[in-house]
Amino acid sequence: MRSTAPIDIMSKRINIILPDKTLAVLDRVASKGTRSRFIDRAVRHYVESQGRANLRKQLKAGYLANAERDLAMAAEWFPLEEEAWQTSEASHIPKKSTKTG
């Protein structure tokens, strides 16, 4: 019996070959009328997950490639930042008033 669910205008019918074990798993998690929807969601989820994993790898490679430069820059600017911090802290300390009397 065919599903009477509406078909998206942009959908295409394809034929795929799956191993018996994969089809058995698919049959356990999706009824025959919902296979296409399940496979669509599974493929989209996989592609999104892989995209995020690849982005993490690229970011990590960039961080590692620039680590020495960034550390050198931080070391170069540290004395100025320390001086600015101390100046800022000193300007916020209330001065003691000298009352006579």
LOVEX-701017 format. One record per residue (C-alpha): x, y, z; residue in three letters. Coordinates in Angstrom, 3 decimals, padded with zeros to 6 digits. Layout:
<nodes>
NODE         u         v         w  residuo
NODE         X         Y         Z      ALA
...
</nodes>
This chain:
<nodes>
NODE         u         v         w  residuo
NODE   000.000   000.000   000.000      MET
NODE   001.385   003.393  -001.005      ARG
NODE   001.477   006.372   001.312      SER
NODE  -001.028   009.096   000.559      THR
NODE   001.166   011.761   002.164      ALA
NODE   001.591   014.850  -000.020      PRO
NODE   004.775   014.898  -002.057      ILE
NODE   006.867   018.067  -002.040      ASP
NODE   007.030   019.639  -005.508      ILE
NODE   010.834   019.768  -005.307      MET
NODE   011.180   016.075  -004.418      SER
NODE   012.659   013.539  -006.828      LYS
NODE   012.211   009.792  -006.856      ARG
NODE   015.515   007.893  -006.781      ILE
NODE   016.524   004.275  -006.499      ASN
NODE   019.218   003.367  -004.021      ILE
NODE   020.868   000.115  -003.060      ILE
NODE   021.283  -000.579   000.652      LEU
NODE   022.853  -003.549   002.402      PRO
NODE   020.348  -005.950   003.980      ASP
NODE   021.469  -004.961   007.486      LYS
NODE   020.942  -001.261   006.750      THR
NODE   017.467  -001.942   005.366      LEU
NODE   016.629  -003.994   008.463      ALA
NODE   017.641  -001.077   010.688      VAL
NODE   015.631   001.317   008.535      LEU
NODE   012.574  -000.939   008.781      ASP
NODE   012.887  -000.971   012.583      ARG
NODE   012.924   002.826   012.896      VAL
NODE   010.659   003.939   010.045      ALA
NODE   007.537   002.407   008.614      SER
NODE   007.440   001.872   004.868      LYS
NODE   005.367   005.008   004.314      GLY
NODE   007.845   007.216   006.175      THR
NODE   011.165   005.913   004.843      ARG
NODE   011.760   008.849   002.504      SER
NODE   011.137   011.394   005.253      ARG
NODE   013.370   009.473   007.654      PHE
NODE   016.221   009.170   005.120      ILE
NODE   015.892   012.874   004.246      ASP
NODE   016.193   013.861   007.910      ARG
NODE   019.068   011.430   008.490      ALA
NODE   021.042   012.714   005.496      VAL
NODE   020.493   016.361   006.465      ARG
NODE   021.524   015.646   010.061      HIS
NODE   024.659   013.821   008.919      TYR
NODE   025.681   016.602   006.528      VAL
NODE   025.129   019.283   009.184      GLU
NODE   027.120   017.277   011.744      SER
NODE   029.977   016.761   009.312      GLN
NODE   029.940   020.461   008.457      GLY
NODE   030.259   021.398   012.122      ARG
NODE   033.048   018.848   012.626      ALA
NODE   034.932   020.186   009.605      ASN
NODE   034.524   023.751   010.841      LEU
NODE   035.928   022.751   014.254      ARG
NODE   038.919   021.110   012.535      LYS
NODE   039.556   024.220   010.434      GLN
NODE   039.292   026.519   013.438      LEU
NODE   041.647   024.333   015.454      LYS
NODE   044.171   024.289   012.613      ALA
NODE   043.967   028.081   012.424      GLY
NODE   044.445   028.462   016.162      TYR
NODE   047.461   026.160   016.120      LEU
NODE   048.968   027.849   013.070      ALA
NODE   048.721   031.274   014.733      ASN
NODE   049.517   030.242   018.312      ALA
NODE   053.154   031.397   018.318      GLU
NODE   052.301   034.724   016.705      ARG
NODE   049.444   035.315   019.148      ASP
NODE   051.594   034.428   022.156      LEU
NODE   054.368   036.771   020.979      ALA
NODE   051.844   039.573   020.472      MET
NODE   050.376   039.032   023.936      ALA
NODE   053.858   039.082   025.494      ALA
NODE   054.682   042.280   023.617      GLU
NODE   051.551   044.076   024.824      TRP
NODE   051.535   042.709   028.389      PHE
NODE   053.705   045.475   029.930      PRO
NODE   051.464   048.196   028.465      LEU
NODE   048.328   046.472   029.652      GLU
NODE   049.817   045.972   033.108      GLU
NODE   050.761   049.651   033.291      GLU
NODE   047.273   050.706   032.168      ALA
NODE   045.703   048.407   034.764      TRP
NODE   047.841   049.800   037.568      GLN
NODE   047.084   053.374   036.497      THR
NODE   043.381   052.595   036.404      SER
NODE   043.459   050.971   039.838      GLU
NODE   045.398   053.889   041.323      ALA
NODE   042.870   056.413   040.050      SER
NODE   040.028   054.530   041.779      HIS
NODE   041.605   054.451   045.260      ILE
NODE   039.975   057.147   047.401      PRO
NODE   042.442   059.620   048.786      LYS
NODE   042.526   060.138   052.537      LYS
NODE   041.453   063.589   053.585      SER
NODE   043.690   065.436   055.971      THR
NODE   041.386   067.085   058.463      LYS
NODE   042.902   069.193   061.128      THR
NODE   041.141   069.803   064.226      GLY
</nodes>
